[in-house]
Amino acid sequence: MDREMDVKPSETIYSDGEVIIPMADVQHIEKRYYNTDMVNPLVKQGDLMGILIITCHTRWDISADCWANNIWIGRERAEDFIRAWCYFRYEVDDIKEKMEATQ
């Protein structure tokens, strides 16, 4: 049996009831914050609005100067996703190190 098939990350899909995201597709995360131009009295400058998930399927829209077809997660669930993605990356990096050590 191939050694790479013996060890896998514990969770490879993130699901919170609103989004389903394959963790291996995530390239990076961008946090978005409220700024002074917002007119909502319930938030203040610097409060987290949410996060953009940039995947291997996301593209840069040159004409709009922003990411197109990204995934948005609001602040209520953002920390849960970041925690899950960081743990996934930790497991993947640990597996890579172990595989390299056995070669």
PyMOL CGO cylinders between C-alpha atoms (Angstrom):
from pymol import cmd
from pymol.cgo import CYLINDER

trace = [
    CYLINDER, 0.00, 0.00, 0.00, 1.26, 3.49, -0.84, 0.3, 1, 1, 1, 1, 1, 1,
    CYLINDER, 1.26, 3.49, -0.84, 2.43, 5.43, 2.24, 0.3, 1, 1, 1, 1, 1, 1,
    CYLINDER, 2.43, 5.43, 2.24, 0.67, 8.60, 1.07, 0.3, 1, 1, 1, 1, 1, 1,
    CYLINDER, 0.67, 8.60, 1.07, -2.67, 6.81, 1.32, 0.3, 1, 1, 1, 1, 1, 1,
    CYLINDER, -2.67, 6.81, 1.32, -2.06, 5.82, 4.96, 0.3, 1, 1, 1, 1, 1, 1,
    CYLINDER, -2.06, 5.82, 4.96, -2.22, 9.33, 6.43, 0.3, 1, 1, 1, 1, 1, 1,
    CYLINDER, -2.22, 9.33, 6.43, -4.88, 11.95, 5.65, 0.3, 1, 1, 1, 1, 1, 1,
    CYLINDER, -4.88, 11.95, 5.65, -6.14, 15.15, 7.30, 0.3, 1, 1, 1, 1, 1, 1,
    CYLINDER, -6.14, 15.15, 7.30, -9.07, 14.54, 9.64, 0.3, 1, 1, 1, 1, 1, 1,
    CYLINDER, -9.07, 14.54, 9.64, -11.41, 17.08, 7.96, 0.3, 1, 1, 1, 1, 1, 1,
    CYLINDER, -11.41, 17.08, 7.96, -11.16, 18.01, 4.30, 0.3, 1, 1, 1, 1, 1, 1,
    CYLINDER, -11.16, 18.01, 4.30, -14.54, 19.73, 3.88, 0.3, 1, 1, 1, 1, 1, 1,
    CYLINDER, -14.54, 19.73, 3.88, -15.79, 22.74, 5.84, 0.3, 1, 1, 1, 1, 1, 1,
    CYLINDER, -15.79, 22.74, 5.84, -19.56, 23.00, 6.20, 0.3, 1, 1, 1, 1, 1, 1,
    CYLINDER, -19.56, 23.00, 6.20, -21.51, 25.35, 8.47, 0.3, 1, 1, 1, 1, 1, 1,
    CYLINDER, -21.51, 25.35, 8.47, -25.03, 25.03, 7.10, 0.3, 1, 1, 1, 1, 1, 1,
    CYLINDER, -25.03, 25.03, 7.10, -24.60, 27.94, 4.68, 0.3, 1, 1, 1, 1, 1, 1,
    CYLINDER, -24.60, 27.94, 4.68, -21.42, 27.07, 2.78, 0.3, 1, 1, 1, 1, 1, 1,
    CYLINDER, -21.42, 27.07, 2.78, -19.51, 23.93, 1.86, 0.3, 1, 1, 1, 1, 1, 1,
    CYLINDER, -19.51, 23.93, 1.86, -15.83, 24.51, 1.11, 0.3, 1, 1, 1, 1, 1, 1,
    CYLINDER, -15.83, 24.51, 1.11, -13.23, 21.92, 0.09, 0.3, 1, 1, 1, 1, 1, 1,
    CYLINDER, -13.23, 21.92, 0.09, -10.30, 22.89, 2.32, 0.3, 1, 1, 1, 1, 1, 1,
    CYLINDER, -10.30, 22.89, 2.32, -7.67, 21.86, -0.24, 0.3, 1, 1, 1, 1, 1, 1,
    CYLINDER, -7.67, 21.86, -0.24, -9.09, 24.44, -2.68, 0.3, 1, 1, 1, 1, 1, 1,
    CYLINDER, -9.09, 24.44, -2.68, -8.48, 27.37, -0.30, 0.3, 1, 1, 1, 1, 1, 1,
    CYLINDER, -8.48, 27.37, -0.30, -5.56, 29.52, -1.45, 0.3, 1, 1, 1, 1, 1, 1,
    CYLINDER, -5.56, 29.52, -1.45, -5.82, 32.25, 1.17, 0.3, 1, 1, 1, 1, 1, 1,
    CYLINDER, -5.82, 32.25, 1.17, -8.18, 34.22, 3.37, 0.3, 1, 1, 1, 1, 1, 1,
    CYLINDER, -8.18, 34.22, 3.37, -8.68, 38.00, 3.36, 0.3, 1, 1, 1, 1, 1, 1,
    CYLINDER, -8.68, 38.00, 3.36, -10.29, 39.69, 6.35, 0.3, 1, 1, 1, 1, 1, 1,
    CYLINDER, -10.29, 39.69, 6.35, -12.60, 42.63, 5.66, 0.3, 1, 1, 1, 1, 1, 1,
    CYLINDER, -12.60, 42.63, 5.66, -13.18, 45.36, 8.25, 0.3, 1, 1, 1, 1, 1, 1,
    CYLINDER, -13.18, 45.36, 8.25, -15.68, 48.17, 8.59, 0.3, 1, 1, 1, 1, 1, 1,
    CYLINDER, -15.68, 48.17, 8.59, -14.32, 51.61, 7.78, 0.3, 1, 1, 1, 1, 1, 1,
    CYLINDER, -14.32, 51.61, 7.78, -15.39, 55.16, 8.62, 0.3, 1, 1, 1, 1, 1, 1,
    CYLINDER, -15.39, 55.16, 8.62, -17.46, 55.41, 5.42, 0.3, 1, 1, 1, 1, 1, 1,
    CYLINDER, -17.46, 55.41, 5.42, -20.02, 52.98, 6.82, 0.3, 1, 1, 1, 1, 1, 1,
    CYLINDER, -20.02, 52.98, 6.82, -23.21, 54.58, 8.11, 0.3, 1, 1, 1, 1, 1, 1,
    CYLINDER, -23.21, 54.58, 8.11, -24.29, 51.78, 10.44, 0.3, 1, 1, 1, 1, 1, 1,
    CYLINDER, -24.29, 51.78, 10.44, -24.29, 53.08, 14.06, 0.3, 1, 1, 1, 1, 1, 1,
    CYLINDER, -24.29, 53.08, 14.06, -24.09, 49.51, 15.42, 0.3, 1, 1, 1, 1, 1, 1,
    CYLINDER, -24.09, 49.51, 15.42, -20.54, 48.97, 14.15, 0.3, 1, 1, 1, 1, 1, 1,
    CYLINDER, -20.54, 48.97, 14.15, -17.34, 50.90, 14.61, 0.3, 1, 1, 1, 1, 1, 1,
    CYLINDER, -17.34, 50.90, 14.61, -14.30, 51.32, 12.45, 0.3, 1, 1, 1, 1, 1, 1,
    CYLINDER, -14.30, 51.32, 12.45, -12.04, 48.29, 12.62, 0.3, 1, 1, 1, 1, 1, 1,
    CYLINDER, -12.04, 48.29, 12.62, -14.76, 45.76, 13.48, 0.3, 1, 1, 1, 1, 1, 1,
    CYLINDER, -14.76, 45.76, 13.48, -14.56, 42.60, 11.40, 0.3, 1, 1, 1, 1, 1, 1,
    CYLINDER, -14.56, 42.60, 11.40, -17.25, 42.42, 8.69, 0.3, 1, 1, 1, 1, 1, 1,
    CYLINDER, -17.25, 42.42, 8.69, -16.26, 38.95, 7.53, 0.3, 1, 1, 1, 1, 1, 1,
    CYLINDER, -16.26, 38.95, 7.53, -13.75, 37.12, 5.38, 0.3, 1, 1, 1, 1, 1, 1,
    CYLINDER, -13.75, 37.12, 5.38, -13.24, 36.43, 1.70, 0.3, 1, 1, 1, 1, 1, 1,
    CYLINDER, -13.24, 36.43, 1.70, -12.20, 32.87, 0.91, 0.3, 1, 1, 1, 1, 1, 1,
    CYLINDER, -12.20, 32.87, 0.91, -10.00, 32.81, -2.17, 0.3, 1, 1, 1, 1, 1, 1,
    CYLINDER, -10.00, 32.81, -2.17, -9.89, 29.36, -3.77, 0.3, 1, 1, 1, 1, 1, 1,
    CYLINDER, -9.89, 29.36, -3.77, -8.19, 27.83, -6.77, 0.3, 1, 1, 1, 1, 1, 1,
    CYLINDER, -8.19, 27.83, -6.77, -11.42, 28.63, -8.65, 0.3, 1, 1, 1, 1, 1, 1,
    CYLINDER, -11.42, 28.63, -8.65, -11.43, 32.36, -7.76, 0.3, 1, 1, 1, 1, 1, 1,
    CYLINDER, -11.43, 32.36, -7.76, -10.23, 34.78, -10.38, 0.3, 1, 1, 1, 1, 1, 1,
    CYLINDER, -10.23, 34.78, -10.38, -9.11, 38.39, -10.28, 0.3, 1, 1, 1, 1, 1, 1,
    CYLINDER, -9.11, 38.39, -10.28, -11.48, 40.76, -12.09, 0.3, 1, 1, 1, 1, 1, 1,
    CYLINDER, -11.48, 40.76, -12.09, -9.20, 43.33, -13.69, 0.3, 1, 1, 1, 1, 1, 1,
    CYLINDER, -9.20, 43.33, -13.69, -11.99, 45.72, -14.65, 0.3, 1, 1, 1, 1, 1, 1,
    CYLINDER, -11.99, 45.72, -14.65, -13.46, 45.77, -11.10, 0.3, 1, 1, 1, 1, 1, 1,
    CYLINDER, -13.46, 45.77, -11.10, -10.03, 45.50, -9.39, 0.3, 1, 1, 1, 1, 1, 1,
    CYLINDER, -10.03, 45.50, -9.39, -11.25, 42.84, -6.97, 0.3, 1, 1, 1, 1, 1, 1,
    CYLINDER, -11.25, 42.84, -6.97, -11.76, 39.09, -6.60, 0.3, 1, 1, 1, 1, 1, 1,
    CYLINDER, -11.76, 39.09, -6.60, -14.62, 37.59, -8.58, 0.3, 1, 1, 1, 1, 1, 1,
    CYLINDER, -14.62, 37.59, -8.58, -16.52, 34.47, -7.49, 0.3, 1, 1, 1, 1, 1, 1,
    CYLINDER, -16.52, 34.47, -7.49, -14.93, 34.39, -4.04, 0.3, 1, 1, 1, 1, 1, 1,
    CYLINDER, -14.93, 34.39, -4.04, -16.69, 32.89, -1.01, 0.3, 1, 1, 1, 1, 1, 1,
    CYLINDER, -16.69, 32.89, -1.01, -17.96, 35.26, 1.69, 0.3, 1, 1, 1, 1, 1, 1,
    CYLINDER, -17.96, 35.26, 1.69, -18.31, 34.26, 5.34, 0.3, 1, 1, 1, 1, 1, 1,
    CYLINDER, -18.31, 34.26, 5.34, -19.75, 36.84, 7.73, 0.3, 1, 1, 1, 1, 1, 1,
    CYLINDER, -19.75, 36.84, 7.73, -18.14, 37.69, 11.05, 0.3, 1, 1, 1, 1, 1, 1,
    CYLINDER, -18.14, 37.69, 11.05, -20.44, 35.34, 12.99, 0.3, 1, 1, 1, 1, 1, 1,
    CYLINDER, -20.44, 35.34, 12.99, -18.80, 32.29, 11.36, 0.3, 1, 1, 1, 1, 1, 1,
    CYLINDER, -18.80, 32.29, 11.36, -15.45, 33.71, 10.26, 0.3, 1, 1, 1, 1, 1, 1,
    CYLINDER, -15.45, 33.71, 10.26, -13.43, 32.63, 13.31, 0.3, 1, 1, 1, 1, 1, 1,
    CYLINDER, -13.43, 32.63, 13.31, -14.80, 29.08, 13.08, 0.3, 1, 1, 1, 1, 1, 1,
    CYLINDER, -14.80, 29.08, 13.08, -13.67, 28.82, 9.47, 0.3, 1, 1, 1, 1, 1, 1,
    CYLINDER, -13.67, 28.82, 9.47, -10.24, 30.30, 10.18, 0.3, 1, 1, 1, 1, 1, 1,
    CYLINDER, -10.24, 30.30, 10.18, -9.76, 27.87, 13.07, 0.3, 1, 1, 1, 1, 1, 1,
    CYLINDER, -9.76, 27.87, 13.07, -10.79, 24.90, 10.88, 0.3, 1, 1, 1, 1, 1, 1,
    CYLINDER, -10.79, 24.90, 10.88, -8.57, 25.99, 7.97, 0.3, 1, 1, 1, 1, 1, 1,
    CYLINDER, -8.57, 25.99, 7.97, -5.54, 26.58, 10.20, 0.3, 1, 1, 1, 1, 1, 1,
    CYLINDER, -5.54, 26.58, 10.20, -5.96, 23.11, 11.72, 0.3, 1, 1, 1, 1, 1, 1,
    CYLINDER, -5.96, 23.11, 11.72, -6.29, 21.60, 8.23, 0.3, 1, 1, 1, 1, 1, 1,
    CYLINDER, -6.29, 21.60, 8.23, -3.09, 23.36, 7.12, 0.3, 1, 1, 1, 1, 1, 1,
    CYLINDER, -3.09, 23.36, 7.12, -1.32, 22.18, 10.29, 0.3, 1, 1, 1, 1, 1, 1,
    CYLINDER, -1.32, 22.18, 10.29, -2.30, 18.57, 9.56, 0.3, 1, 1, 1, 1, 1, 1,
    CYLINDER, -2.30, 18.57, 9.56, -1.30, 18.80, 5.88, 0.3, 1, 1, 1, 1, 1, 1,
    CYLINDER, -1.30, 18.80, 5.88, 2.08, 20.34, 6.73, 0.3, 1, 1, 1, 1, 1, 1,
    CYLINDER, 2.08, 20.34, 6.73, 2.66, 17.71, 9.43, 0.3, 1, 1, 1, 1, 1, 1,
    CYLINDER, 2.66, 17.71, 9.43, 1.86, 14.92, 6.98, 0.3, 1, 1, 1, 1, 1, 1,
    CYLINDER, 1.86, 14.92, 6.98, 4.25, 16.42, 4.41, 0.3, 1, 1, 1, 1, 1, 1,
    CYLINDER, 4.25, 16.42, 4.41, 7.04, 16.61, 6.99, 0.3, 1, 1, 1, 1, 1, 1,
    CYLINDER, 7.04, 16.61, 6.99, 6.50, 13.00, 8.03, 0.3, 1, 1, 1, 1, 1, 1,
    CYLINDER, 6.50, 13.00, 8.03, 6.47, 11.83, 4.42, 0.3, 1, 1, 1, 1, 1, 1,
    CYLINDER, 6.47, 11.83, 4.42, 9.68, 13.73, 3.66, 0.3, 1, 1, 1, 1, 1, 1,
    CYLINDER, 9.68, 13.73, 3.66, 11.34, 12.27, 6.76, 0.3, 1, 1, 1, 1, 1, 1,
    CYLINDER, 11.34, 12.27, 6.76, 10.61, 8.71, 5.62, 0.3, 1, 1, 1, 1, 1, 1,
    CYLINDER, 10.61, 8.71, 5.62, 12.10, 9.18, 2.15, 0.3, 1, 1, 1, 1, 1, 1,
]
cmd.load_cgo(trace, "trace")
